[in-house]
Amino acid sequence: MSQRPAPREVVVRAPGKINLALAVGRPMPDGYHPLATVFQAVSLLEEVTATAADGFALTVEGLQADRVPTDGSNLALRAARRLAEHVGIADGVHLHVRKGVPVAGGMAGGSADAAAALLACDTLWRTGLAREELAELAATLGADVPFALLGHTAVGRGRGDLLTPALSRGEYHWTLALQDQGLSTPEVYRMFDELLGGLDVEPVPDRALLQALSSGDPEAVGLALGNDLQPAALELAPHLAETLAVAEDAGALGVVVSGSGPTVAALGRSRQHAVAIAAALTAAGVADGVLTATGPVPGARVVVGERAGQPRSGDRG
């Protein structure tokens, strides 16, 4: 074991995600729906600072921080405890989360917190786990947590946690329309089952989207965006239809509800076009907040601490 002193503080940034495509199958006996999705990590970041402590505690600041639980139900705290149990140590940690990803917006901000907490605590406690082992722990916490560790662009199968990196050329510019009122993921899936009954076939990744990403063709990517959960999200939040329409009218290459919603993601032709789409959404009053972001970006990375020489995960949109 290394004799170097452990870092006193570790800061990790992890990205939110957009589901560029999401195919959903009929529920399995365990109640989960089989998925085939294409994730892209974007430059809206969660930042987790881990400091040695006697017990486990968490504080939050930033975007919609008042909506984040700080008790034992918090996914980042659960991640820290899971790692401590896994490696058999009695150390505690104080986690401070600075949020840049919307809460309950279908962009996996909580999963990014969990991924960041795993990597931060692994570094703080010098547990030395390989990324593959961290990813296995991540999968026990939630289906989106492994992708927040991996980042970039990837295909997710199973519950979304079985990941295969996908080739993606170029940079994509997104406008994200936020809603103050989130959507419950279980409610969206229940509505999906009620509306469509689930597809009685194994969902597969969208081949046209993967080809478009591989060739770096943003127009083809925009045409291939899709989400089987979108009709259910619109049934529960009908006002999102107007949000989608305004973004389309502003010339977006493609518009989609991200994941279980309610965040609407619109693909711009350039950074400037993404800003113009944001202005149109704001002027129309069809979103409670609007952000811009770029993708793909890397997954969870240490930015302060022992491994801080690695590249950062991106910039705030």
PLY file of the C-alpha trace (Angstrom):
ply
format ascii 1.0
element vertex 317
property float x
property float y
property float z
element edge 316
property int vertex1
property int vertex2
end_header
0.00 0.00 0.00
1.26 3.50 -0.81
2.85 5.46 2.03
1.88 8.81 0.53
-0.61 10.75 2.66
-4.20 10.55 1.56
-5.61 13.75 0.04
-7.47 15.96 2.52
-10.10 16.88 -0.05
-11.15 15.46 -3.40
-13.31 17.22 -5.98
-14.95 15.24 -8.77
-17.12 16.48 -11.62
-19.58 14.21 -13.42
-21.88 15.05 -16.34
-25.59 14.96 -16.88
-26.89 13.07 -19.90
-29.33 13.26 -22.75
-31.02 10.17 -24.17
-30.65 10.70 -27.90
-32.79 7.64 -28.52
-34.72 5.46 -26.10
-36.49 2.24 -27.09
-38.56 0.57 -24.36
-39.82 -3.00 -24.22
-42.56 -4.78 -22.28
-41.92 -5.03 -18.52
-39.95 -8.06 -17.37
-41.07 -10.28 -14.47
-39.08 -8.09 -12.04
-41.08 -5.06 -13.18
-38.24 -3.36 -15.04
-38.53 -2.47 -18.71
-35.75 -3.65 -21.05
-34.17 -0.66 -22.74
-32.01 0.17 -25.71
-30.78 3.72 -25.44
-28.08 5.98 -26.79
-26.66 8.26 -24.10
-24.67 11.42 -24.64
-22.92 13.12 -21.73
-23.24 16.90 -21.84
-21.45 19.83 -20.22
-23.93 20.37 -17.40
-21.93 19.11 -14.46
-22.41 17.96 -10.91
-19.44 18.74 -8.67
-18.93 16.68 -5.53
-16.36 17.61 -2.89
-15.43 14.80 -0.50
-13.80 15.65 2.83
-12.82 13.20 5.57
-15.32 13.10 8.45
-16.32 10.90 11.37
-19.72 10.09 9.91
-21.64 10.52 6.65
-23.20 13.90 5.81
-24.15 15.86 2.71
-24.78 19.51 1.83
-26.00 20.95 -1.48
-25.81 24.24 -3.38
-26.54 25.34 -6.92
-29.30 24.68 -9.45
-32.56 23.66 -7.69
-30.56 22.69 -4.58
-33.65 23.11 -2.38
-35.19 20.09 -4.13
-32.37 17.69 -3.26
-32.75 15.45 -0.17
-29.78 15.48 2.19
-30.79 12.47 4.30
-29.99 8.80 3.82
-32.13 8.62 0.68
-29.64 10.78 -1.23
-27.97 8.71 -3.93
-24.51 10.23 -3.39
-24.60 9.35 0.31
-25.80 5.86 -0.55
-22.88 5.55 -2.96
-20.36 6.55 -0.30
-21.80 4.08 2.18
-21.91 1.33 -0.45
-18.23 1.82 -1.22
-17.27 1.82 2.47
-19.19 -1.43 2.99
-17.69 -2.97 -0.15
-14.08 -2.36 0.89
-14.71 -2.86 4.61
-13.57 0.47 6.00
-15.05 2.52 8.82
-14.13 5.95 7.46
-16.80 8.60 7.05
-17.07 11.47 4.60
-18.71 14.84 4.17
-20.00 15.34 0.64
-20.75 18.79 -0.72
-22.67 18.82 -4.00
-22.69 21.80 -6.33
-25.47 21.19 -8.82
-25.47 22.06 -12.49
-27.93 19.41 -13.72
-31.69 19.95 -13.32
-33.45 17.95 -10.59
-36.02 15.36 -11.75
-35.46 16.48 -15.33
-34.58 13.18 -16.97
-30.89 14.14 -17.17
-29.58 11.87 -14.36
-28.23 14.55 -12.04
-28.64 12.27 -9.03
-26.84 9.49 -10.86
-24.00 11.89 -11.68
-23.77 12.72 -7.96
-23.53 9.02 -7.13
-20.82 8.41 -9.74
-18.88 11.44 -8.53
-19.21 10.31 -4.91
-17.91 6.82 -5.75
-14.83 8.19 -7.50
-14.25 10.91 -4.88
-14.43 8.49 -1.96
-12.31 5.92 -3.78
-9.63 8.60 -4.16
-10.05 10.08 -0.66
-9.90 6.68 1.06
-7.25 5.26 -1.30
-9.32 2.16 -1.90
-7.74 1.81 -5.34
-10.63 0.15 -7.13
-10.42 -0.25 -10.89
-12.97 1.66 -12.95
-14.60 -1.67 -13.86
-15.20 -2.47 -10.19
-16.50 1.04 -9.55
-18.86 0.55 -12.50
-20.16 -2.69 -10.98
-20.86 -0.87 -7.71
-22.45 1.96 -9.70
-24.89 -0.45 -11.34
-26.18 -1.50 -7.90
-27.16 2.10 -7.19
-29.10 2.91 -10.35
-29.27 2.23 -14.06
-27.81 5.62 -15.09
-24.91 5.68 -12.60
-22.48 3.59 -14.71
-22.90 5.96 -17.65
-22.08 8.98 -15.48
-18.77 7.24 -14.73
-18.12 6.46 -18.40
-19.42 9.59 -20.14
-18.93 10.42 -23.83
-21.51 8.58 -26.01
-22.63 5.03 -25.33
-25.31 2.47 -26.03
-27.14 1.22 -22.95
-28.93 -2.13 -22.90
-30.74 -4.08 -20.19
-31.90 -1.44 -17.72
-29.55 1.00 -19.41
-26.58 -0.07 -17.28
-24.99 -2.50 -19.78
-22.84 -0.07 -21.69
-20.97 -0.18 -24.98
-19.06 2.96 -26.02
-20.31 4.42 -29.30
-18.22 6.28 -31.85
-19.28 9.92 -32.06
-17.49 12.48 -34.21
-17.81 16.21 -33.77
-19.40 18.42 -31.14
-23.14 18.79 -30.62
-24.84 21.93 -29.35
-27.92 21.53 -27.21
-30.61 23.80 -25.85
-32.34 22.40 -22.78
-35.78 23.63 -21.76
-36.37 23.04 -18.05
-39.57 22.78 -16.03
-39.89 23.54 -12.32
-42.30 20.63 -11.92
-40.48 17.35 -12.47
-41.94 14.09 -13.70
-41.80 10.90 -11.68
-39.98 8.22 -13.66
-42.22 5.40 -12.31
-45.32 7.41 -13.26
-44.01 7.93 -16.78
-43.39 4.19 -17.17
-46.85 3.40 -15.82
-48.37 5.77 -18.36
-46.23 4.21 -21.08
-47.63 0.78 -20.19
-51.17 2.15 -20.16
-50.82 3.85 -23.53
-48.81 1.29 -25.45
-48.65 -1.86 -23.37
-44.94 -2.17 -24.08
-43.32 -3.61 -27.18
-43.30 -7.41 -27.19
-39.87 -7.47 -28.81
-36.37 -6.93 -27.53
-35.57 -3.24 -28.06
-32.52 -2.51 -30.18
-30.34 0.59 -30.55
-31.28 2.95 -33.34
-28.94 2.07 -36.21
-29.59 5.30 -38.14
-28.64 7.37 -35.09
-25.44 5.41 -34.50
-24.45 5.82 -38.15
-25.16 9.57 -37.96
-23.04 9.94 -34.83
-20.22 7.91 -36.37
-20.16 10.13 -39.44
-20.48 13.34 -37.41
-23.60 14.48 -39.26
-25.66 16.71 -36.92
-28.58 16.98 -39.34
-28.89 13.20 -39.51
-28.54 12.99 -35.72
-31.38 15.47 -35.35
-33.63 13.44 -37.65
-32.89 10.25 -35.69
-33.66 11.56 -32.19
-36.47 9.55 -30.60
-37.98 8.50 -27.29
-40.60 5.81 -26.72
-41.45 7.48 -23.39
-42.25 10.82 -25.00
-45.99 10.14 -25.56
-46.31 9.17 -21.89
-44.45 12.29 -20.76
-46.72 14.43 -22.95
-49.80 12.74 -21.51
-48.66 13.65 -18.00
-47.36 17.11 -18.97
-49.32 18.25 -22.06
-47.71 21.71 -22.04
-44.47 20.11 -23.24
-46.00 19.82 -26.71
-45.77 23.59 -27.05
-42.16 23.55 -25.86
-41.32 21.00 -28.55
-43.14 23.04 -31.19
-41.38 26.32 -30.33
-37.97 24.64 -30.56
-38.90 23.11 -33.92
-40.10 26.49 -35.19
-36.76 27.97 -34.13
-35.07 25.64 -36.60
-33.77 22.96 -34.29
-32.29 20.00 -36.16
-34.22 17.72 -33.83
-36.18 17.97 -30.58
-36.86 15.27 -28.01
-37.99 14.83 -24.42
-34.90 13.57 -22.59
-35.44 10.25 -20.83
-38.53 10.32 -18.63
-38.68 14.11 -18.94
-39.71 16.80 -18.52
-36.52 18.38 -19.90
-36.77 19.01 -23.65
-33.51 18.80 -25.61
-33.18 20.66 -28.91
-30.17 20.20 -31.20
-28.76 23.36 -32.73
-26.63 23.78 -35.85
-23.97 25.63 -33.86
-23.35 27.15 -30.45
-24.89 30.41 -31.68
-27.96 28.61 -33.01
-28.42 26.85 -29.66
-28.42 30.28 -27.99
-30.99 31.51 -30.52
-33.25 28.52 -29.77
-32.89 29.31 -26.07
-33.97 32.90 -26.73
-37.03 31.69 -28.67
-38.06 29.35 -25.84
-37.61 32.11 -23.28
-39.59 34.64 -25.34
-42.44 32.15 -25.81
-42.63 31.44 -22.08
-42.74 27.68 -22.62
-39.97 26.77 -20.16
-39.24 27.69 -16.56
-35.54 27.85 -17.36
-33.29 27.37 -20.37
-29.69 26.18 -20.53
-27.27 25.44 -23.35
-24.70 22.66 -23.31
-22.31 20.78 -25.56
-21.60 17.10 -25.90
-20.13 14.62 -25.76
-17.94 15.13 -22.68
-16.03 12.65 -20.47
-17.51 10.91 -17.46
-16.61 11.44 -13.80
-13.15 12.97 -13.36
-11.09 14.06 -10.37
-10.28 17.79 -10.67
-8.82 18.34 -7.18
-7.01 15.53 -5.40
-4.52 12.79 -6.18
-5.69 12.09 -9.75
-6.32 15.71 -10.69
-4.11 15.58 -13.77
-6.95 14.01 -15.77
-9.03 16.18 -18.12
-12.08 17.91 -16.79
-15.54 16.79 -17.77
-16.47 19.95 -19.67
-17.69 23.45 -18.98
-20.92 24.66 -17.57
-23.46 25.34 -20.26
0 1
1 2
2 3
3 4
4 5
5 6
6 7
7 8
8 9
9 10
10 11
11 12
12 13
13 14
14 15
15 16
16 17
17 18
18 19
19 20
20 21
21 22
22 23
23 24
24 25
25 26
26 27
27 28
28 29
29 30
30 31
31 32
32 33
33 34
34 35
35 36
36 37
37 38
38 39
39 40
40 41
41 42
42 43
43 44
44 45
45 46
46 47
47 48
48 49
49 50
50 51
51 52
52 53
53 54
54 55
55 56
56 57
57 58
58 59
59 60
60 61
61 62
62 63
63 64
64 65
65 66
66 67
67 68
68 69
69 70
70 71
71 72
72 73
73 74
74 75
75 76
76 77
77 78
78 79
79 80
80 81
81 82
82 83
83 84
84 85
85 86
86 87
87 88
88 89
89 90
90 91
91 92
92 93
93 94
94 95
95 96
96 97
97 98
98 99
99 100
100 101
101 102
102 103
103 104
104 105
105 106
106 107
107 108
108 109
109 110
110 111
111 112
112 113
113 114
114 115
115 116
116 117
117 118
118 119
119 120
120 121
121 122
122 123
123 124
124 125
125 126
126 127
127 128
128 129
129 130
130 131
131 132
132 133
133 134
134 135
135 136
136 137
137 138
138 139
139 140
140 141
141 142
142 143
143 144
144 145
145 146
146 147
147 148
148 149
149 150
150 151
151 152
152 153
153 154
154 155
155 156
156 157
157 158
158 159
159 160
160 161
161 162
162 163
163 164
164 165
165 166
166 167
167 168
168 169
169 170
170 171
171 172
172 173
173 174
174 175
175 176
176 177
177 178
178 179
179 180
180 181
181 182
182 183
183 184
184 185
185 186
186 187
187 188
188 189
189 190
190 191
191 192
192 193
193 194
194 195
195 196
196 197
197 198
198 199
199 200
200 201
201 202
202 203
203 204
204 205
205 206
206 207
207 208
208 209
209 210
210 211
211 212
212 213
213 214
214 215
215 216
216 217
217 218
218 219
219 220
220 221
221 222
222 223
223 224
224 225
225 226
226 227
227 228
228 229
229 230
230 231
231 232
232 233
233 234
234 235
235 236
236 237
237 238
238 239
239 240
240 241
241 242
242 243
243 244
244 245
245 246
246 247
247 248
248 249
249 250
250 251
251 252
252 253
253 254
254 255
255 256
256 257
257 258
258 259
259 260
260 261
261 262
262 263
263 264
264 265
265 266
266 267
267 268
268 269
269 270
270 271
271 272
272 273
273 274
274 275
275 276
276 277
277 278
278 279
279 280
280 281
281 282
282 283
283 284
284 285
285 286
286 287
287 288
288 289
289 290
290 291
291 292
292 293
293 294
294 295
295 296
296 297
297 298
298 299
299 300
300 301
301 302
302 303
303 304
304 305
305 306
306 307
307 308
308 309
309 310
310 311
311 312
312 313
313 314
314 315
315 316
